[in-house]
Amino acid sequence: MQAVQKVDLIGVDDYLAGEQLSEMKHELIHGVVYAMVGASLHHARLCRNLPVADICHWVRRVSVTAAGV
């Protein structure tokens, strides 16, 4: 039997305050902070230039394809 690990959830204000001080970028998902992997300058430009609607459509299409639907 495995012991349950207690995770302290972090609020948005605390996350944003910590992110300002950190050299490494993180993301906050449901109160849990995860380190983000670095992206290249090319990747950042690509993401900035894509309209949000196109990204959402692409993500939905890939998710459906990966699920085999």
C-alpha beads as a LAMMPS data file, in Angstrom:
LAMMPS data file: protein, C-alpha beads

69 atoms
68 bonds

1 atom types
1 bond types

-500.0 500.0 xlo xhi
-500.0 500.0 ylo yhi
-500.0 500.0 zlo zhi

Masses

1 110.0

Atoms # bond

1 1 1 0.000 0.000 0.000
2 1 1 1.356 3.402 -0.973
3 1 1 1.142 6.470 1.242
4 1 1 -0.809 9.429 -0.096
5 1 1 1.387 12.464 -0.615
6 1 1 -0.106 15.779 0.514
7 1 1 0.263 18.563 -2.053
8 1 1 -0.066 22.193 -0.975
9 1 1 -2.016 24.131 -3.606
10 1 1 -0.825 27.598 -4.617
11 1 1 -3.055 30.565 -5.395
12 1 1 -2.765 32.713 -8.498
13 1 1 -1.373 35.737 -6.624
14 1 1 1.403 33.684 -4.988
15 1 1 2.210 32.016 -8.312
16 1 1 2.512 35.367 -10.125
17 1 1 4.670 36.843 -7.342
18 1 1 7.027 33.870 -7.475
19 1 1 7.148 33.905 -11.264
20 1 1 8.415 37.495 -11.233
21 1 1 11.387 36.448 -9.079
22 1 1 12.197 33.227 -10.911
23 1 1 14.665 32.888 -13.791
24 1 1 12.872 29.709 -14.868
25 1 1 9.287 29.829 -16.186
26 1 1 6.508 27.729 -14.683
27 1 1 2.849 27.033 -15.281
28 1 1 0.058 26.805 -12.736
29 1 1 -2.449 23.995 -13.253
30 1 1 -5.224 23.564 -10.688
31 1 1 -3.065 25.011 -7.902
32 1 1 0.058 22.968 -8.693
33 1 1 3.161 24.625 -10.189
34 1 1 5.096 22.810 -12.923
35 1 1 8.419 23.844 -14.489
36 1 1 8.160 24.615 -18.207
37 1 1 10.626 23.406 -20.797
38 1 1 12.391 26.168 -22.705
39 1 1 11.273 27.008 -26.235
40 1 1 13.369 28.311 -29.080
41 1 1 13.010 31.823 -30.469
42 1 1 11.587 30.281 -33.659
43 1 1 8.909 28.454 -31.639
44 1 1 7.972 31.645 -29.771
45 1 1 7.577 33.567 -33.044
46 1 1 5.461 30.795 -34.529
47 1 1 3.126 30.709 -31.534
48 1 1 2.822 34.492 -31.460
49 1 1 1.848 34.635 -35.128
50 1 1 -0.828 31.923 -35.066
51 1 1 -4.387 33.080 -34.394
52 1 1 -5.921 31.472 -31.308
53 1 1 -8.817 30.029 -33.315
54 1 1 -6.404 28.113 -35.560
55 1 1 -4.546 26.712 -32.556
56 1 1 -7.778 25.569 -30.893
57 1 1 -8.910 23.890 -34.110
58 1 1 -5.548 22.139 -34.503
59 1 1 -5.463 20.947 -30.874
60 1 1 -8.996 19.566 -31.150
61 1 1 -8.132 17.760 -34.390
62 1 1 -4.941 16.250 -32.960
63 1 1 -6.740 15.173 -29.752
64 1 1 -9.485 13.442 -31.713
65 1 1 -6.949 11.754 -34.011
66 1 1 -4.817 10.603 -31.061
67 1 1 -7.901 9.187 -29.337
68 1 1 -8.711 7.195 -32.460
69 1 1 -12.123 8.822 -32.878

Bonds

1 1 1 2
2 1 2 3
3 1 3 4
4 1 4 5
5 1 5 6
6 1 6 7
7 1 7 8
8 1 8 9
9 1 9 10
10 1 10 11
11 1 11 12
12 1 12 13
13 1 13 14
14 1 14 15
15 1 15 16
16 1 16 17
17 1 17 18
18 1 18 19
19 1 19 20
20 1 20 21
21 1 21 22
22 1 22 23
23 1 23 24
24 1 24 25
25 1 25 26
26 1 26 27
27 1 27 28
28 1 28 29
29 1 29 30
30 1 30 31
31 1 31 32
32 1 32 33
33 1 33 34
34 1 34 35
35 1 35 36
36 1 36 37
37 1 37 38
38 1 38 39
39 1 39 40
40 1 40 41
41 1 41 42
42 1 42 43
43 1 43 44
44 1 44 45
45 1 45 46
46 1 46 47
47 1 47 48
48 1 48 49
49 1 49 50
50 1 50 51
51 1 51 52
52 1 52 53
53 1 53 54
54 1 54 55
55 1 55 56
56 1 56 57
57 1 57 58
58 1 58 59
59 1 59 60
60 1 60 61
61 1 61 62
62 1 62 63
63 1 63 64
64 1 64 65
65 1 65 66
66 1 66 67
67 1 67 68
68 1 68 69
